[in-house]
């Protein structure tokens, strides 16, 4: 007598259970990943803003006044776009009212859905987030 062989492979129910588990894991992981990406973009914007403030202070040490525009500080234009490729996540701008300045990193594009909002720094090194605890 021949032994009875069990069919090889997976049943449709087993495959559907695996797909459901993958779907649940993806539903949990995707929002966490998006929050991590937004947080890293905030860190890039804050670093760029602090670099702008540093350049402004160097300019002040030499000229005894703050630069009225970003071009004088070595930027390509008076509005600096931060992002990857053609996608912009933050825009750096600066306003000078003698003898003070305020630089702002404003969220744009996909980053506007981030609840943390904008970030500013002034000549007294007062850093002000729109939402406390985010930056």
C-alpha positions as CSV (number, residue, x, y, z in Angstrom):
1,X,0.0,0.0,0.0
2,X,1.1,3.4,-0.9
3,X,1.4,6.1,1.8
4,X,-1.0,9.0,1.5
5,X,0.8,12.2,0.5
6,X,-0.2,15.5,1.8
7,X,-0.4,18.2,-0.9
8,X,2.6,20.6,-0.8
9,X,2.1,24.4,-0.7
10,X,-0.1,26.8,1.1
11,X,-3.9,27.0,1.3
12,X,-5.7,30.1,0.3
13,X,-6.7,30.8,3.9
14,X,-3.0,30.7,5.0
15,X,-2.1,33.2,2.3
16,X,-4.9,35.5,3.3
17,X,-3.9,35.4,7.0
18,X,-0.3,36.3,6.0
19,X,-1.5,39.2,3.9
20,X,-3.7,40.5,6.7
21,X,-0.8,40.4,9.1
22,X,1.4,42.3,6.6
23,X,-1.4,44.9,6.1
24,X,-1.7,45.4,9.9
25,X,2.1,45.8,10.3
26,X,2.2,48.3,7.4
27,X,-0.7,50.3,8.9
28,X,1.3,50.6,12.1
29,X,4.7,51.2,10.6
30,X,3.9,53.8,7.9
31,X,2.7,56.6,10.3
32,X,5.7,56.0,12.6
33,X,8.0,56.2,9.6
34,X,6.4,59.4,8.4
35,X,6.7,61.0,11.8
36,X,10.4,60.1,11.9
37,X,10.9,61.6,8.4
38,X,9.2,64.9,9.5
39,X,11.3,65.0,12.6
40,X,14.5,64.6,10.6
41,X,13.4,67.5,8.3
42,X,12.8,69.7,11.3
43,X,16.3,68.9,12.5
44,X,17.7,70.0,9.0
45,X,15.7,73.2,9.1
46,X,16.8,74.0,12.6
47,X,20.5,73.4,11.7
48,X,20.1,75.6,8.6
49,X,18.5,78.4,10.7
50,X,21.3,78.2,13.3
51,X,23.8,78.4,10.5
52,X,22.0,81.5,9.1
53,X,22.1,83.1,12.6
54,X,25.9,82.3,12.9
55,X,26.5,84.0,9.5
56,X,24.5,87.0,10.6
57,X,26.5,87.3,13.7
58,X,29.8,87.1,11.8
59,X,28.5,89.8,9.4
60,X,27.6,92.0,12.5
61,X,31.0,91.6,14.0
62,X,32.6,93.0,10.8
63,X,30.0,95.6,9.8
64,X,28.4,96.6,13.1
65,X,25.0,96.0,11.6
66,X,23.0,93.0,10.5
67,X,22.7,92.1,6.8
68,X,19.4,93.1,5.2
69,X,19.4,90.2,2.9
70,X,20.5,86.6,2.6
71,X,22.5,87.1,-0.6
72,X,25.0,89.2,1.3
73,X,25.5,86.3,3.7
74,X,26.3,83.9,0.8
75,X,22.9,82.4,-0.1
76,X,21.7,82.3,-3.7
77,X,18.5,84.3,-2.9
78,X,16.6,86.0,-0.1
79,X,14.4,82.9,0.3
80,X,16.2,79.6,0.8
81,X,14.4,76.4,0.0
82,X,15.3,73.3,2.0
83,X,14.4,69.9,0.6
84,X,15.4,67.2,-1.7
85,X,15.4,67.6,-5.5
86,X,12.4,69.7,-6.5
87,X,10.6,69.0,-3.3
88,X,10.7,71.8,-0.7
89,X,10.0,71.1,3.0
90,X,11.0,74.4,4.6
91,X,11.8,77.9,3.4
92,X,14.2,80.1,5.3
93,X,13.5,83.9,5.3
94,X,14.8,86.8,7.3
95,X,13.5,90.2,8.3
96,X,15.8,92.9,9.5
97,X,14.5,95.9,11.5
98,X,17.6,97.8,12.7
99,X,19.1,96.9,15.0
100,X,17.4,93.5,15.1
101,X,16.7,90.5,12.8
102,X,14.4,87.6,12.9
103,X,15.0,84.5,10.8
104,X,12.2,82.0,10.2
105,X,12.0,78.4,8.9
106,X,8.5,78.1,7.5
107,X,7.0,74.7,6.7
108,X,6.1,74.1,3.1
109,X,4.9,71.2,1.0
110,X,4.4,67.9,2.8
111,X,5.8,69.3,6.0
112,X,2.8,71.6,6.4
113,X,0.9,68.6,7.7
114,X,3.4,68.4,10.6
115,X,1.8,69.8,13.7
116,X,5.1,71.5,14.9
117,X,4.8,74.5,12.5
118,X,7.4,77.1,12.0
119,X,10.6,78.0,13.9
120,X,12.2,81.4,14.4
121,X,15.4,82.8,15.9
122,X,16.4,86.4,16.5
123,X,19.5,88.4,17.1
124,X,19.2,87.7,20.9
125,X,19.3,84.0,20.1
126,X,15.7,83.6,21.3
127,X,14.4,80.5,19.5
128,X,10.7,80.3,19.2
129,X,8.8,77.2,18.0
130,X,5.2,77.5,16.9
131,X,4.3,74.5,19.0
132,X,6.2,73.8,22.2
133,X,8.1,70.5,22.6
134,X,8.4,69.7,18.9
135,X,11.7,71.3,17.9
